[in-house]
């Protein structure tokens, strides 16, 4: 049986860690995958009488654009999912060499 067609879509990686954003974007760049980093900054004032007591947080969402034949995209998507769930973003030992 053969699979034909074209698969296209986006996968989002979300984190609050700037160092992890660097690791993920480095990983994606090294593999030639198209992506965009979106940032959401939130600021909460804890005490209106003291504006300096505000707390701010940043969240990052990395949109990875995928498109291609299923035979090509399948392994890439599997690799991304495994890395997103604790597999790490360092290069594979098999890739270095």
N, C-alpha and C positions, 0 to 999 in steps of 0.2 A: 504494500500500500504506500502511496506517495502523498505527502502533504504539500499543497500549493497555496499560494496567496501571499498576502502582505500583512504584517502585524504592525500596528502603530499605536503609541500611547505614551503616557507619562507615569513615572514613579516618583513619589515624594519621600525624601529622607528628612526627618525632623529631629532637631537637637537644640540644646541650650548651651552647648559647649563650643566656644570659638576654635579651640584646638582641633576638635573633631571635624569642624567645617573645613579646616585646612587639610586634614587627612583625607576627607571624602573628596574634596575638589581636586586634590593632587592625584588621587586614585582615578577619578573620572577623566581628568586631563590626560594622564598617561595612557589611557585606553581609547582616547579620541571620542569620548561620549559627550554629546551636547547637553549642557545643563545651565540652570540659572539659579542664583542664590537670592532668596527672598528673606527679608528681615522684618520682624515685628518687635517694636520696642514699646514697653508698657511702663507707665510711671504712676505710682500710687502715693498720695499724700496721706500720711498716717495721722497727722495733727494739723488741722487748718491754721492754727495759731502759730505753727512752726513749719513753714514750707521746706526748710532744710532737712526735715525728717523724712523726706520722700524716699521711696524705694523704687528702683527701676530694674527691669529685667529685659533681656533680649532673647528672642526665639528665632531660630533659623529654619527655613524650609528650603531644601535643595530639590528643584524640579529637574528630573533627568528625562530627557526626550529619547524615546526608543522608536526605531522604525526599521523594518527589514523583513527578510524571509523568516518564517518560524524556526527553521533549522539554525539560523544565525542568532536570532533574538532569544530563543529558549535558554541556551547556556549562559548568556549575558544576564538575563533576568534572574535565573537561578543563583548565579554568583552574587548579584546585588542583594537578593533576599537573604541569603546566608550571611553576608557581611553585615547587613542591617540588624540582624538578630544575634549579634555577638561574635561574628566571625573575624572582626578586625578589618582594618583598611590597609595594612602593610602589603607589600608585594608578595606574591606567591613564590616559594623557593624554586618551583619549576620554571617560573618566568625569568629568573635571573640566570643567565647563563651561558 
